[in-house]
Amino acid sequence: MLLQRTAHTYSFHVVLNPRGIERRLIMAAASLSARASKASDTADVEMFKSFLRIKTVHPKPDLDGCITFLRQQAAEIGLTVAVHEFVPGYPVVVLTRVGTQPELPSVVLNCHMDVVPVEADKWNALPAGEDPFTAWESADGKIYARGSQDMKCVGAGYLCALKRLLRETFKRTVHTVWVPDEEVGGSNGMAEFVKSDAFRALKTGVALDEGLAHSDDKYVIYYGERTALWLRFTAVGPVGHASKMPKRTASERLGKLIEKFHHWRVRSEAKLAAKPQLEIGDVTSVNVTHFYAGVTSDGGKTFAYNVIPADGRVVVDTRVSHDEFEAMLRFVDELCAELDLQVEFLNGAGGRPSVPSGISSVQSSWCRLLTQQVSKYCPTVKHAVFPAATDSRYIRGVGIPAFGFSPMRQTDSLLHDHNEYLHRNTFLEGIDVYEDVIRVLSNQGPEADMPAKL
């Protein structure tokens, strides 16, 4: 027996600004613990745990095991299964429920199968005998596992919601898409998929993808993201005994490079401090993630500390805001000219980008509908630029609106962190949210595909 959710009457306070729209419900925040239980809750949580136990962790994710799991789920829900492989070893899985009006553009629900590596000894919240892939649940309902937030909760939420909706009709076809390599750039998965006839055959009208957890009581819908530039700089210079001081050594020039990037980071920090309404996605972030120099004859086990190295490399991870994209590319060119450096663009496909990551209109019917549905569950819904990178950028890049959203409110953000967890009530509320979202999006007529009125 399904228990009815209490109805709420609410109104919106809408604030328009250049960074997006903030909608606030004038009502008390609903506690996650107050959610009415449903008959499927236990089975839904167990399915989620089973998904988490599949070790789709880099560098050798168990994608075959994940595909077997997805086939089992599809059989239970009545979804068709297609597996595409554009690069050997990188399958893209599509589970489909055909709508009653399949000529309408479809709804795509995207999820990446892969997760980032773990340092199991740092997961100090786990008891003896448990690890980041046993999906251990604490007495207070926290499910600890790699991928619990990023982003297996989203994919499991899609499937559980579709199972609940099994007896309802959809006008539009709904596809869930499962990609293999988002965590390492997506160049062999979604980047190739969007260029294929298989993707075009989906006739996508709108796509949903991942968002972030938030410790306060809000949901955030992401309509775009910063452009990720992973920049590897190489310097070559004079060598010699380390008692000398030759001009413009490789290490000296790379040190100046780091200093100049640090100045950019300081400016971004100052912007955030001066304007508290800004989000991290509104500025450019800068981090040096790799620095290599030194003379070694044994692969880096030992170094000759009294020899000036002939070359060196620095990798800088920048996530560039839309309004600073051109400025960042000029900055990189100027640094290479001034410091005599070579640069490689490491992330994604195609090398140096010519345009920033795309954005989707928050004024579109799709975004308004998504906002209305998630607002039923949370007092505050904001629209923002995603601070990192997701496979949504490839979908937006072919002109399809895509929105990132993960229903994880009142939850500390622990993606890629030790002790990553998701509370069972948060996961279950997420299914409720996706049930409403899928029901509404899949039953829109052709008017939803009209361009947004600005």
FILO-253956 format. One record per residue: x, y, z of N, C-alpha, C, CB in turn; residue in three letters. Coordinates in steps of 0.05 Angstrom, whole numbers, plus 5000, padded with zeros to 4 digits. Glycine has a CB too. Layout:
XYZXYZXYZXYZALA/...
//
This chain:
501749765000500050005000501850255000498150005024MET/501250434982502850684980501450894997503150774951LEU/503051025014501951245031501951505015503551275056LEU/499851665019499651915004501452125017496752015004GLN/502852285001504452505011502552735018506652594990ARG/503052875040501453105047501753325027502253195075THR/499553435018499653654999500353915013496853694984ALA/501954084999502654345009501754554990505754355013HIS/500854775001500255014985502555204989497555144994THR/503655304967505955474968505955674946508555314967TYR/507555884948507856084927510856124923506456354934SER/511556244900514256284893515056574896514856194864PHE/517456624906518756884904520956854884519856984932HIS/520756994862522556964839524457204838521056924813VAL/527057144838529157354835530557304809531057354859VAL/530457504790531857484765534457624768530157594742LEU/536657494758539257624758540957504736540657604786ASN/543257634729544757524706545757244710547057704701PRO/545957154735547056894741544956674741548456894768ARG/542456744737540356534737537956624752541456274748GLY/536256434759533756494773533756344800531356414756ILE/532956484820532656344846529656344853534356484868GLU/528656114859525856094866525755994895524255894847ARG/524256134912524056054939521155994946525156284958ARG/520755764957518055694966517555824993517655394967LEU/515355954997514656075022513155865038512956335019ILE/514755685050513655475067515955355083512355245049MET/515255215104517355105121518754885107516154995148ALA/521354855112522954645100521954375109525954675107ALA/521654195090520753925097523153755105519253795073ALA/522853625128524953455137525053195121524653395167SER/527453105115527752855100526552625116530652795094LEU/526852635143525952415160522852405160526952445188SER/521452625151518552625152517352495127517652915154ALA/519052405109517952285084516252035091520252215065ARG/513952015077512251785081513451545068509451835070ALA/513551325082514851085071513050955050515350875094SER/514350805032512950675010513750375010513750804983LYS/511950214998512349934999514849844986509949794986ALA/515849994966518249914951520850014963518050024923SER/520750154986523150274997525350075002522450425022ASP/524749855015526849665022528149554997525749435039THR/526549474978527649364953529249574938525349254935ALA/528349824938529750034924532550084936528150294925ASP/532750084963535250124976537149884971534850165006VAL/536049644971537749414965538749414936536149154970GLU/537049504918538049524890540249734888535749614871MET/540049954902542050164902544650044913541150394920PHE/544549894935546949774946548249574927546249634973LYS/546549424913547649234893549249384871545449064881SER/548149604862549449764842552149874853547650004834PHE/552149964878554650064890556749854893553950194917LEU/555949604896557949394900559449314875556549144912ARG/558449404852559849344827562249534824557949374802ILE/564649424822567149584824567749704796569449414834LYS/566249914790566750054765568750274770564050174754THR/570950204783572850404792575250404773573850344821VAL/576250634767578550654750581050564765578950944740HIS/583050454751583450464722582150234707586350474716PRO/580950034720579749804706576949764716581449554710LYS/575049934708572349904718571049654707570750154710PRO/569449524724568049284717565449364701567349114742ASP/565849434676563649524660561849284652564649674635LEU/563149054648561548814641559648744663563448584634ASP/560648764688558848704711556548904713560448714736GLY/557149154706555149364707553049314685556349644703CYS/553949234661552049184640550148944647553549124613ILE/551348744659549648514669547548614688551448304682THR/548348784707546448904726544249064711547949084746PHE/545049224692543049394678541149214662544549584659LEU/542149004650540348824635538248694654542048604621ARG/539148624678537248514698535148714705538748424723GLN/535948964710534049174717532149224693535549434724GLN/533149234669531449284646529349074643533249304621ALA/530148824648528248604646525948634666529648334650ALA/526548724690524548764710522648994703525748814737GLU/523649194690522149444685520849434657523949684688ILE/521649254640520649244614521949444594517749294614GLY/524549494598525949674580527549514560527849854597LEU/527749614536529549494516532449574522528749564487THR/534349414513537149464518538649474492538349244537VAL/540349684489542149694466544949764477541249904445ALA/546949634467549749684475551349774451551049434490VAL/552550004452554150114430557050144440553050394421HIS/558850094422561750114429563150264406562949834434GLU/563750514410565050674390568050664392564050964392PHE/569050614416571850554421571950294436573250794437VAL/573650104427573749844440574149864470575949674427PRO/572549724485572749724514571249944528575549744521GLY/569750104513568250324525565350314516569450604517TYR/563750134528560950104519559150334529559849844529PRO/557250404513555150594520552550434519554950844500VAL/551050434541548650274544546150454543548650104570VAL/544150374528541650534526539350344534541250654498VAL/537950424555535450284563533150464555535350214593LEU/531150344541529050504529526250404536529350504499THR/524550604542521650554543520350734522520550624572ARG/519050604503517850744480515250874489517350554457VAL/514851134482512451274488510151224469512951564490GLY/507751324475505451294458505551474434502851344473THR/507251684435507651864412510651874407506452144418GLN/511851664396514751654393515851844373515551374385PRO/514051974358515052184339515952434354512852254319GLU/515052464378515952694394518852664403514152734419LEU/520352874406523152854416523152714444524453134418PRO/525152564449525152394473526352534497526752144467SER/526052414520527352494545529652304550525252504569VAL/532052414554534452254560535352304589536752324540VAL/535752094603536752094631539551974631534851944650LEU/541552134635544252044632545551974659545952254618ASN/547251764659548751694683551351574675547051484701CYS/553551634689556051494683556351254701558451694686HIS/557351044690557750794705560350804722557850554686MET/562350944713564950934726565051114751567051024706ASP/566951044768567451204793570451234796566251064818VAL/571151434812574051494816575251304836574351784825VAL/577951284835579351104854578951184883582351094848PRO/579550994901579351034930581950984943577150864942VAL/582351104966584451034985583050905009586251284994GLU/582750645008580950505026581850545055580950205020ALA/584450575061585350615088584550885100588350585089ASP/583651065083582851335092579851345099583551545071LYS/578451135093575551125098575151035128574050935079TRP/575651225146575751155174572951135187577351355189ASN/570851195172568151165182567150875180566151345168ALA/568550705166567750425162568750245184568650325135LEU/567150065193568049865213569849655200565649735227PRO/571149505217572949295207571349095190574249145231ALA/572649015168571348825150569848955127569648655165GLY/569349215128567949355107569949515090565749545119GLU/569149575065570849745048569049915031572649565030ASP/570150095014568550284999566750164978570250484986PRO/566749894975565049764956563249544968566749644934PHE/563049554994561149365007558449495012562249255033THR/558249765008555749905012554649865041553649814992ALA/556449905060555749875088553850095096558149865106TRP/551750025111549850225121550050245151546950155113GLU/550450495161550750545190547950525203551950815195SER/548050515230545550495245543650735240546150475274ALA/544850965233543151195228542451235199544551445238ASP/543051035182542051035155543851145133539551185154GLY/546451185140548351285120549451045105550551455133LYS/549351055078550350845061553050935050548350775038ILE/555150805059557850885052558850725028559850855076TYR/559650865006560650724983561650924963558550534970ALA/563750854948564551014926562351014905567250924914ARG/561551254896559451274877556751334889559251034860GLY/556551324916553951364929552851644923554151334959SER/554551844920553752114911554352164882555052324928GLN/556552054872557552114845557851854829560152264847ASP/555951774813553151874813551251644812552752074790MET/551951424824550251184822547551224835551650944835LYS/547351414854544751474866542851584845545051674889CYS/543851734826542251854805541251634787543752064790VAL/543051464777542251254759540251054772544651104749GLY/540850984797539050804811536350934815540250724839ALA/536351204820533851354823532251344798534451634831GLY/533451374775532051354749530551084748534051394726TYR/532050874753530950604749528750544768533150394752LEU/529050624793526950584813524450744806527950664841CYS/524850994797522551154789521051034765523451444782ALA/522650934745521350804722519850554730523450744701LEU/520850414750519350174759516750254772521150014779LYS/516750464787514250564799512250654778514750794819ARG/513250754756511550864734510850654714512951094721LEU/511250404720510950194700508150184689511649924713LEU/506150234705503350214696502250474685501650114719ARG/503950684684503050944673503950964644504051174690GLU/502651134629503351174601505051424598500851184583THR/506951414579508551644572507851724543511551594575PHE/507651974537507452064509510152034496506452354507LYS/512252134509514952134498516451884506516452384507ARG/518151804488520051584494522051684514521451474468THR/522751504533524751574554527051374551523451554583VAL/529451484548531951334547533551384572533551394521HIS/534651174585536751214604539351134590536251054631THR/541351314592543951264578546051234599544551504559VAL/547751034596549850954615552550964601549250674627TRP/554251154609556751194596559151094612557151494589VAL/561351024600563450874613565751034625564650694595PRO/566051294618568651424624568451714631570451394601ASP/566251794643565852084649568052174668563252124662GLU/568852004687570852094707573652134695570951894729GLU/574152044671576752094658576452264633578151824652VAL/574252414632573952604610571752554590576452624595GLY/570852304589568652234571569252224541566552434575GLY/571852234534572552254506571951994490575452314503SER/571751764503571251514490568351424492573051294500ASN/566851564509564051494513562151704501563451474543GLY/561251894518559252094508560352264485558452264530MET/562852324485563952494464563652354437566952554469ALA/563952094436563651944411560651884406565251684412GLU/559251834427556351764424554851994410555151704451PHE/555252244419553652464407554252504378554152714423VAL/556352394367557052424339555952194322560052434335LYS/554552004335553751754322550851764312554151524341SER/550351584293547551534284545851434306547451344260ASP/547051274324545551164347544451384365547350964363ALA/546051584369545151814386542951964371547451994393PHE/543452024345541452174330538752024330542452224302ARG/538851764330536351604329534751634355537051314326ALA/536051724377534551774401532552014399536451824424LEU/533152194380531452434376531052584402528752354364LYS/533252644416533152764442532053044442535952764455THR/530053094460528953354463530153494487525953344466GLY/530753344508531953454532533453234547529753584551VAL/535553304560537153104575537553204604539853064562ALA/537453014622538153064650540752914656535952974670LEU/542453034674544952914681545452984711547353024664ASP/547852944720548452974749548753254758550952814755GLU/548253294784548753554797550553504821546153684806GLY/549953634843551653614867549953594892553553864869LEU/551153484913549853494940550353774952551053274958ALA/548453844970548654104983548054065013546754324970HIS/549654185030549354145059546954295070551854225074SER/546254515056543854665065541354565051544254965060ASP/539054675058536554575048535854705022534354615069ASP/537154615001536554724974537154514953538254974969LYS/535854544930536554404906537654594886534054254894TYR/539554504870540754674850540554534823543754744856VAL/539554674803539354574775541554714759536554624763ILE/543254564747545554674732544854684702548054504737TYR/545054924692544354964664546854994645542655224661TYR/549154974656551654994641553954924660551955274628GLY/556254934649558654884666561055044655559254584667GLU/562955074673565355204665566855024645567155274689ARG/568655154629570254994611572754894625571055174586THR/572954634626575354504639577654514619574654214648ALA/579854634628582354624613584454504630583154914604LEU/585454264622587654144636590154194619587253834640TRP/591854364629594054474613596754364623594154784615LEU/598154224605600854124612602954294598601053824604ARG/604454434614606654604604609254464606606654874620PHE/610854484586613554364586615654574580613754134565THR/617754574596619954764593622554604589620254954617ALA/624254694571626854574566628954804570627154444538VAL/631054744585633054954591635854844595632255114615GLY/637655014603640454934607640754744630642155184612PRO/642754574628643354384649646154454661643354094639VAL/646854304682649454354694649454294723650354644689GLY/651754344736652054304764650254494779655054324773HIS/649054404801647154564816648454784832645454394834ALA/651154794832652555014845652555264827655454934853SER/651855234802651855464783649055584783652655374755LYS/648755814769646155944767645756034738645956184786MET/645355844719644855924692642156064689644955684673PRO/641856234669639356384665637256204653639856634647LYS/634756264660632356144648632455844647632056254620ARG/632955724670632755434672629855344669633955324698THR/629455094664626654994661625155034687626754694653ALA/626354974709624954994735624355284742626554864758SER/626155464735625755754741623255854725628155914734GLU/623055784700620855874683618255754692621455824654ARG/618355504700615855374709614955494736616255074712LEU/616855574752616155714777614755974772618655764794GLY/615756124752614356374745611556314734616056524724LYS/611356094719608656024709606755974732608855764692LEU/607555834752605855774775605156034789607255584794ILE/607056214792606556474805604356634790609156634807GLU/604556634764602656784748599856664749603456804718LYS/599656404749597056274753595956324781597255974748PHE/597756334800596856394828595556674829599256384847HIS/596656864814595457134814592557124804597157324797HIS/592056954783589356924773587556804794589356754747TRP/588656604808587056484830586356684851588556244842ARG/588156854859587657054879585457244870590257214885VAL/585457314845583357494834580657354836583957574805ARG/580557094830577956954832577056934861578256674821SER/578856894880578156884908577057154917580556804925GLU/578257374907577357634914574557694904579357844903ALA/573957594880571257634869569157494886571057524840LYS/569757254895567857104912567557244939568856824916LEU/569657354949569557494975567957754973572357544986ALA/568257894950566958154947563958124941568358304925ALA/563157894928560357864920559457594930560057884890LYS/558357584955557557324967555357184950556457374994PRO/553957324933551857194917553057024895549957394905GLN/555557054889556856894868557256604878559457014860LEU/557156414860557756134865560556084853555655944853GLU/561755854861564355784851564355754821565355524864ILE/561955674809561755654780561855914765559255504774GLY/561656134780561656404767564456514763559956594783ASP/566456384774569156484772570956264761570256594799VAL/573356334754575256134743576956024766577056254722THR/577055764769578755634789581355554777577355394802SER/583455554793586155484784587555304805587855744779VAL/588555084797590054904815592254764800588154694828ASN/594754774812596954624801596654334811599754744809VAL/596354144793595853874801598153684796593453764787THR/600253774782602553604777605053774770602053404753HIS/607253714783609853854778612053644777610454074800PHE/613353624754615453424751617953554740614553194733TYR/620153524754622753594744624853434760623253914747ALA/627153394749629253254763630653054745628053094786GLY/633052984753634752794738634752534753637652914734VAL/633852324739633652064751634451844731630752004762THR/635551634741636251414723634851154730639251364724SER/632951174749631550924758628550974759632550834786ASP/627551144741624651184739623451344761623350924738GLY/625051504775623951674796624251574824621151734791GLY/625551344828625951244855628051424869626950954855LYS/630051504855632151684866632651904846634751534874THR/633752134856634352364839637152464845632252584842PHE/638352574825640952714829640452994837642752704802ALA/640753054863639953314874641853534867639653294904TYR/644253464856646153674850646353724820648853594861ASN/644353644805644253684776641853854769644253414761VAL/642254064753640054224743638654074721641054504733ILE/636054014724634653854704634354004677631953764714PRO/634453854656634253974629631354054622635353784608ALA/629453924635626653984628624853944653625653814604ASP/622454024650620453994671617654034660620954194694GLY/615753934676612953954667611154044690611953684655ARG/609254204684607254284704604454244691607654584713VAL/602554124706599854104697598154294715598753814699VAL/596554464701594754644715591954574707595454944708VAL/590254524727587454474723585954744726586354264743ASP/584854844704583155084706580355014697584355314688THR/578455124712575655114704574755394699573854974727ARG/574355454673574255734664571355824662575655764637VAL/570656044674567956154672567456254644567556394693SER/564856274637564156344609565256614602561156344606HIS/565256804620566157084612569157114612564957284632ASP/570656904620573556924620574956724601574656874648GLU/573356594584574456384567576456494547572156254551PHE/575856704533577656824513580156934528576357044497GLU/579657054551581957174566583856954575580857334590ALA/582856724583584556504591586256394568582856274604MET/585056364545586656274522588856464515584856224498LEU/588256734516590356934510592456914532589057214509ARG/591656884556593556864579595556624574592056824605PHE/594456404566596156164561598056224539594355924554VAL/597156344517598956414495601156604503597356524471ASP/600356804519602357004528604456874546600957234542GLU/603556694564605456554581607456384565603956384601LEU/606456244545608156074529610256244514606555914509CYS/609356474504611256654490613256774509609756874475ALA/612356874531614157004551616156814563612457144572GLU/615256574570616956394585618056164568615356274608LEU/617556174542618555974523617755694532621655994521ASP/615055654533613955404541612355274519612155444566LEU/612055014520610154874503607754794520611554624489GLN/605354804508602954724523601354514508601254974529VAL/600254334523598454124512595754144527599653834514GLU/593554124512590954124524590153824527588854274506PHE/589953734552589853444557587053334558591253384583LEU/585053494565582453384571580653374547581153544593ASN/578953164547576853144526578053074499575353394524GLY/576353114479577153054452577653304436575052874438ALA/579553314419579953534401581953744409577353664397GLY/583353704431585453894438584354164447587353924415GLY/585654374437584954644445582154714437586954844434ARG/580354794456577654854448577555134435575754844472PRO/575655174417575255434405572955594416574855404375SER/571155444430568855574442568455464471566255534425VAL/567255614489566855514516564655304516566155744535PRO/564355164538562154974542559555124539562354834569SER/557554984527555055104522553355144547553454954502GLY/551255294544549255334566546455284555549555614579ILE/544655204573541855164565540155374579540954874573SER/538055454566536455684575534855604600534655784553SER/535055764621533355714644530455814639534455854669VAL/530055954617527356054610525855844593527556314595GLN/527155624586525855424569523655284585527855214559SER/521755164569519655014582520754784598517654904561SER/522854654588524054424602525054504630526254304586TRP/526554724631527654814657525454904676529655044653CYS/523355034665521155124682519654884694519255304667ARG/519254684677517854444686519454294707517254254663LEU/522054264702523854134722523854284748526654114711LEU/523954544747524054704771521454674787524455004764THR/519154684773516654654786516354384801514354684766GLN/517354174789517053914802518953884826517653694782GLN/521453964823523253924846522554114869526153964838VAL/521254344862520454534883518454424902519454784870SER/517054204894515154084912516453954937513553874897LYS/519053914935520453764955522453934971521953534943TYR/522954174963525054334975524254624975527754284961CYS/524854774997524055054998525655244980524355145026PRO/527955154971529555334954530655184930531855454970THR/530155284906531355174882532755394867529055044864VAL/535355354862536955554848537855434821539355634865LYS/538655624804539855554778542655654778538155664754HIS/544555494769547355574771549055434749548555504799ALA/551455534746553455404729554955194745555455614717VAL/555054954734556454734748559454794750555954464732PHE/560554764774563354844778565454664765563954864807PRO/564654414759566554224748565654154720566853964766ALA/566253904711565553824684563953564685568053784666ALA/561953544668560353304665559953244635557553334679THR/558753014630558252954602556053124589557552664599ASP/554653284605552653464594553853654573551453634616SER/556453714576557653904557557553794529560453964566ARG/557853534526557753414499554953424488558653124500TYR/552953394504550153404496549453694488548253304518ILE/550153884505549654164498551154244473550454344521ARG/553454114469555154184446553854114419557754044448GLY/551853944419550453874394547654004394550153574391VAL/547354214411544954374410542554274425544154414382GLY/542854084443540653974459540754084487540753664459ILE/538454184497538454284525538954054545535754414531PRO/540654104564541353914584541554044611544053764577ALA/540553914632540554034658541653834678537754124666PHE/543453924696544653754716543153784742547553824720GLY/542353554754540853564779541153304794537853624773PHE/542053314818542053084836540553154861545053004843SER/538453004868536753074891538052994917534052934888PRO/539953154926541453094951541653354967544252984945MET/539453424981539453654998540253565027536753804998ARG/541053765043541753705071543853485072539353635087GLN/545753495053547753285050550453405045546953085028THR/552453345061555153445056556153325030557053365080ASP/557353505014558453414988561053264992558853664969SER/560953004984563352834988564152694963562752625010LEU/563352794940564252664915567252674913562952804890LEU/568452444906571352404904572752414931572552614885HIS/571252414953572452444979572552184994570952664996ASP/574052175016573951935033571151935047576251945054HIS/570351705055567751675070565351785055568051805097ASN/565351755029563051845013560651675022563551804982GLU/558351815026555951665034553551815025555951625065TYR/551251685026548651805022546751685041547651774992LEU/545151845054543151745073540851615057542051975091HIS/539851395068537751245054535351415049536950995070ARG/534651595068532351775064532751965041531651925089ASN/535252055038535852235015535552084989538752345018THR/536551844988536251684964533351634957537651414967PHE/531751564977528951504973527351754965527651384998LEU/528051984977526652234968527452284939527452464985GLU/529852224931530752264903529052104884533652194900GLY/528251864892526551704874523851844872526151414886ILE/522751944894520252084893520352324873519452194921ASP/522652464875522952704857523052614828525552854865VAL/524752404822524952314795522352204784527152104793TYR/520752074802518151974793516452204782516751834817GLU/516352424797514752654788515952784763514552864810ASP/518552814763519952944741519552784715522952974746VAL/519952524716519752354692516852354682520652064697ILE/514952334701512152334693511452584678510352304719ARG/512352814688511553074676513053114650512153304695VAL/515753074649517253124625516352944602520253094630LEU/515752694609515152494587512352534576515452214598SER/510752694588508052734579507553014567506052684601ASN/509653154561509353414548508853384518511853584553GLN/507153564508506653574480508853714465503953704474GLY/508453764439510553884422511254174431509753884394PRO/509454304445509954584453512354604471507454704467GLU/513054394486515354404504517954434489515454154521ALA/518054364463520454384448520854654434520454164427ASP/518954834438519255104426521555254439516655264429MET/522955414423525155574435524155754458526455754414PRO/525955794477525155964501524656244492527355954522ALA/522656374505522156654501523856814520519156714504LYS/525556984509527357144526526057414533529957194512LEU/
//
